[in-house]
Amino acid sequence: MAGLVLSGVTAFPLRGELRGLVCLLKLGWLRPAALSTGLLPWIERVRTGVDASYGAYPFLAYATDWLAFAHLAIAVAFLGPWIDPVRNRWVITFGLIACAGVVPLALVAGEIRGIPILWRLIDCGFGIFGSIPLLLCRHYVSFLENATQPRG
């Protein structure tokens, strides 16, 4: 839930965050690593694209507003398993399906959109590592479900 909320909240000020990230990556001690990995040129390119598109077509920022909202709405859905894990087990399954979908989307859409492979692999990591707490939750929900079953 915290990751979804963080992703949602940080999607709103995208333009400012990119400007700040470029400044951070240009700091003396970070710059060599940011340049050698290609991170700084990529983030500068993304910032330039966001600045140009938001400047010419500010309504495109509305898409990231909806992306942010979707993350926040999905986070709210996970309140169900928090309150009643057995009854809301389906939310955890939904989350696992979404995590599984991250990998093919990042690899296929990322290739189509010209996203560098390292960035696509990082995106894949969100799906892979995001599934770990969900798998643990599913295990604990099964435990709770078995513990609450009437013995006959």
BELNORDA-V445863 format. One record per helix or strand. SS is the DSSP state (H for helix, E for strand). FROM is the first residue (numbers start at 0). TO is the last residue. If there is no record, write none. Layout:
((SS:FROM:TO) (SS:FROM:TO))
This chain:
((H:1:11) (H:13:24) (H:27:35) (H:38:55) (H:57:76) (H:78:82) (H:88:112) (H:116:147))
